[in-house]
Amino acid sequence: MSGRGDASTKDTLTDLTTNIERKRPGRPPGTSDTRERILTSARDLFARNGIDKTSIRAIAADAGVDPALVHHYFGTKTQLFAAAIHIPIDPMAVIGPLREVPVEQIGYTLPSILLPLWDSELGKGFIATLRSILAGSEVSLVRSFLQEVIAKEVGSRVDNPPGSGMIRVQFVASQLVGVVMARYILELDPFKSLPVEQIAETIAPNLQRYLTGELPGLT
């Protein structure tokens, strides 16, 4: 990518990173007992029914509070999900703005956003959460988020041929999770010390091929 494409991508990256800082979930005021009841109910219902089929109203009923209180403490459902599994970033702050990124640039934009984010102070909280998830019992929540939220937001745009959107997104996820494991969990040398720009530029063409290119078995 070069020229106007590079400039457009840089503008998008600036907008996205600003959006993340603005929308990152904080710790809302309120009694810890009420907050914990809501979070416990959210984890249970998200794990049991999936994110898409779990409503704020159902979580509120399970926790014995008014739905407005859930919104007051946590905001949107994805922000509640982030709080439930202790992710210090609202996932929609990254995923939502991708709607404005042309399909043919998503594979290039994703690593250029995610790698600097994972390398930042904010990203350290995400990596710590990921370590905890891998060692604990909340993997089903992340799986549900990947299949129901990310696949809906991104997979629907790359569903060509029809029915291929989910597997395309999962190929992208496999590459990105591999980067996280090698760089931040296993800390493999010299990979962990490479500039984020070098890794992003190396994997971006692969990610884009997963999203829009021809893949074996997808006809």
C-alpha positions in Angstrom: 0.0 0.0 0.0 1.3 3.5 -0.8 0.4 7.0 -1.6 -3.2 8.0 -0.9 -3.8 4.5 0.5 -1.2 5.0 3.2 -2.5 8.5 4.0 -6.0 7.2 4.3 -4.9 4.3 6.5 -3.0 6.7 8.8 -6.0 8.9 9.2 -8.1 5.9 10.1 -5.6 4.7 12.6 -5.5 8.1 14.3 -9.3 8.1 14.5 -9.4 4.6 15.9 -6.8 5.1 18.6 -8.4 8.3 19.7 -11.7 6.5 19.8 -10.2 3.7 22.0 -8.9 6.2 24.6 -12.2 8.0 24.6 -14.3 4.8 25.0 -12.1 2.6 27.2 -14.2 1.2 30.0 -13.5 2.7 33.4 -14.8 1.6 36.8 -18.2 3.1 37.2 -19.4 4.5 40.5 -21.8 2.3 42.5 -21.8 -0.2 45.4 -19.4 -3.1 44.8 -22.1 -5.6 45.8 -24.4 -4.4 43.0 -21.7 -4.2 40.5 -20.4 -7.7 41.3 -24.0 -9.2 41.1 -24.3 -7.7 37.6 -20.9 -9.0 36.5 -21.6 -12.4 37.9 -24.9 -12.6 36.2 -23.4 -11.3 32.9 -20.6 -13.9 33.0 -23.1 -16.7 33.7 -25.6 -15.7 31.0 -23.0 -14.9 28.4 -21.3 -18.3 28.9 -24.7 -20.1 28.9 -26.5 -18.4 26.1 -23.9 -16.5 24.1 -23.6 -12.7 23.8 -26.0 -12.3 21.0 -28.8 -14.1 22.8 -28.2 -12.4 26.2 -30.0 -9.1 26.7 -29.2 -6.3 29.2 -32.8 -6.9 30.5 -32.0 -10.6 31.2 -28.8 -9.8 33.0 -30.6 -7.2 35.1 -33.4 -9.6 36.0 -30.9 -12.3 37.0 -29.0 -9.8 39.1 -32.2 -8.4 40.6 -31.6 -4.8 39.4 -33.2 -2.4 37.0 -31.9 -2.5 33.4 -31.2 1.2 33.6 -28.7 0.5 36.4 -26.8 -1.9 34.2 -26.5 0.8 31.5 -25.6 3.4 34.2 -22.7 1.3 35.6 -21.4 -0.3 32.4 -22.8 1.4 29.3 -23.3 -0.9 26.3 -23.5 -4.7 26.2 -20.0 -5.0 24.7 -18.7 -2.7 27.4 -20.3 -4.9 30.0 -18.7 -8.0 28.3 -15.3 -6.3 28.5 -15.8 -5.6 32.2 -17.0 -9.2 32.8 -13.8 -10.7 31.5 -11.6 -7.8 32.7 -10.6 -6.4 29.3 -9.4 -2.8 29.8 -10.6 -1.9 26.3 -14.1 -1.6 24.9 -13.9 -4.0 21.9 -16.3 -1.9 19.9 -13.9 1.0 20.1 -11.8 -1.0 17.7 -14.4 -3.1 15.8 -17.0 -0.4 15.3 -14.9 2.1 13.4 -13.8 -0.7 11.0 -17.2 -0.3 9.4 -15.7 2.8 7.8 -12.6 1.0 6.5 -12.9 -0.3 2.9 -13.0 -4.1 2.8 -9.8 -4.3 0.8 -8.0 -2.4 3.6 -9.2 -4.2 6.7 -6.4 -6.8 6.7 -3.8 -3.9 6.5 -5.6 -1.8 9.1 -6.1 -4.4 11.8 -2.5 -5.2 12.7 -1.5 -1.6 12.4 -4.1 -0.8 15.1 -3.8 -3.9 17.3 0.0 -4.3 17.6 0.7 -0.7 18.9 -2.3 -1.2 21.2 -1.0 -4.5 22.6 2.5 -2.9 23.0 1.1 0.0 25.0 0.4 0.4 28.7 -3.3 -0.3 28.0 -2.3 -3.4 26.2 -0.5 -4.9 29.2 -3.9 -5.2 30.9 -5.2 -7.0 27.9 -2.3 -9.5 27.8 -2.7 -10.1 31.6 -6.4 -10.8 31.0 -5.6 -13.2 28.1 -3.1 -15.1 30.3 -5.9 -15.5 32.9 -8.5 -16.6 30.4 -6.2 -19.2 28.9 -5.6 -20.6 32.4 -9.2 -20.3 33.5 -12.8 -21.1 32.6 -13.7 -18.0 30.5 -12.6 -19.3 27.1 -16.2 -19.9 26.1 -16.9 -16.2 26.6 -14.1 -15.2 24.2 -15.3 -17.8 21.7 -18.8 -16.4 21.9 -17.5 -12.9 21.3 -15.5 -14.0 18.3 -18.3 -16.0 16.7 -21.2 -13.7 17.4 -19.8 -10.1 17.5 -16.6 -10.1 15.4 -18.0 -12.5 12.8 -21.1 -10.4 12.5 -19.3 -7.1 12.1 -16.5 -8.2 9.8 -17.5 -11.7 8.6 -20.7 -10.4 7.0 -18.6 -8.0 4.8 -16.3 -10.7 3.5 -18.9 -13.5 3.1 -17.9 -14.4 -0.5 -18.6 -17.1 -1.4 -21.7 -17.1 0.8 -21.1 -19.0 4.1 -17.3 -18.3 4.1 -17.3 -15.2 6.3 -16.9 -17.1 9.6 -14.0 -19.2 8.5 -12.3 -16.2 6.9 -12.5 -14.3 10.3 -11.2 -17.4 12.1 -8.2 -17.6 9.8 -7.5 -13.9 10.7 -8.0 -14.7 14.4 -5.6 -17.7 14.2 -2.8 -15.4 12.8 -3.4 -12.6 15.4 -3.6 -15.0 18.3 -0.4 -16.6 17.1 1.3 -13.2 17.2 0.0 -12.6 20.7 1.3 -16.0 21.9 4.7 -15.6 20.3 5.3 -12.0 21.2 3.6 -11.5 24.6 3.0 -14.9 26.2 6.0 -17.0 25.1 8.1 -13.9 24.5 10.1 -15.6 21.7 13.4 -13.9 20.7 13.9 -12.1 18.4 10.2 -11.9 17.5 9.3 -10.1 20.8 11.7 -7.3 20.0 10.8 -6.7 16.4 9.3 -3.2 15.7 5.5 -3.4 15.6 5.6 -1.8 12.1 7.7 -4.7 10.8 5.3 -7.4 12.1 2.2 -5.5 10.9 3.6 -5.1 7.4 4.6 -8.7 7.3 1.3 -10.2 8.4 -1.0 -7.7 6.7 -1.0 -9.2 3.2 -1.8 -12.6 4.8 -4.7 -11.2 6.8 -6.1 -9.5 3.7 -5.8 -12.7 1.7 -7.8 -14.5 4.4 -10.5 -11.9 4.2 -10.9 -11.3 0.5 -8.6 -13.7 -1.4 -9.1 -17.1 -2.8 -8.7 -19.8 -0.1 -8.5 -23.6 -0.6 -11.9 -25.3 -0.2 -13.8 -22.0 -0.5 -15.6 -22.1 -3.8 
